[in-house]
Amino acid sequence: MKVTIATLGELLVEFLAKKENQGFSAPGEFWGPYPSGAPAIFADQVAKLGFNSLLFSCVGSDAFGEMNIARLARDGVNVRGISVLPKATTGSAFVSYRTQAQRDFIFNMPNSACGLLSADHLDETLLGQCQHFHIMGSSLFSFRLIDAVRKAIGVVKANGGTVSFDPNIRKEMLNIPEMSQAFEYILDYTDFFLPSDGELDYFGLSQTRDESKIVASLFTRGIKHVVVKRGPRGASYYSEDEQYHVPGYPVDVVDPTGAGDCFGATFVSLFLAGYSVPDALVRANASGSLAISSRGPMEGTSTLAEIEAFMARQERS
């Protein structure tokens, strides 16, 4: 039986500044709109790999909402968990690049349709069909969404399922007090923890920067698998019994948005499907590399065949 993976959170459109250092304080040209939102990118990547993918979110009754739902449905995501709110507008994000890797955002999420997502929008029948629930830290920007996450964790865990958590910390959201409180709650139910190496220090005890000590402290909370994303430097996997470290792939960065979401979706999906940790890790790295090679946050999602072909090309080069 194919595993069914659910996630929830922001579903929005994204506009990308055409020039580096363009900023937001003067007129400029933008590419877009593109379908976006970290949970939506994760869900799209899960579906592209051929697994059952379910996204809970909200969009407005507008062209942006229609575009998002159509794109996700085309790629195989179960969109029955997406509510269309007639009195709200679909969320948006504007992105400006200082460098290829450093970005500034202006988000319209808390007051948009996806910001209104609540536990009441979660269909328990749909949730009951899921063996795994994935959480994005970027989605924890309101009490409504945090309550929805709590409900989803409760249903999936009660059915013997597992939970993964990508903290996906953004500086624009660190001043939201409920977010840090939610992190503490979620970690107690997390089976797979997927931080970037820059985020790992945030979860250290006694302000240690020693990765092995931070990881060990996470195991004491009941977390079983820690996967540290290192971008072009690859990735690391830790359990109480095993460690694996795999290198990254050298590729030109076109747009870094979505790389970590694609990495996480690929690792979790393949691990749950029975792939070995090293095999899941290298394919997750390849998925992230493909994601940054296309302009647009969701334009770089990839099928397993595309991942395998990319890996074969890299081996020949």
Secondary structure as UniProt FT lines:
FT   STRAND          4..8
FT   STRAND          12..17
FT   TURN            20..21
FT   STRAND          30..36
FT   HELIX           38..48
FT   TURN            49..50
FT   STRAND          52..60
FT   HELIX           63..74
FT   TURN            75..76
FT   HELIX           79..81
FT   STRAND          82..85
FT   TURN            86..87
FT   STRAND          91..97
FT   STRAND          103..108
FT   TURN            110..111
FT   HELIX           114..116
FT   HELIX           119..121
FT   HELIX           124..127
FT   TURN            128..129
FT   STRAND          132..136
FT   HELIX           137..139
FT   HELIX           143..158
FT   TURN            159..160
FT   STRAND          162..166
FT   HELIX           171..173
FT   TURN            174..175
FT   HELIX           177..187
FT   TURN            188..189
FT   STRAND          192..193
FT   HELIX           197..200
FT   HELIX           201..203
FT   HELIX           205..207
FT   HELIX           211..219
FT   TURN            220..222
FT   STRAND          225..229
FT   HELIX           231..233
FT   STRAND          235..238
FT   STRAND          243..246
FT   TURN            257..258
FT   HELIX           259..272
FT   TURN            273..274
FT   HELIX           277..291
FT   TURN            292..293
FT   TURN            297..300
FT   HELIX           304..316
//
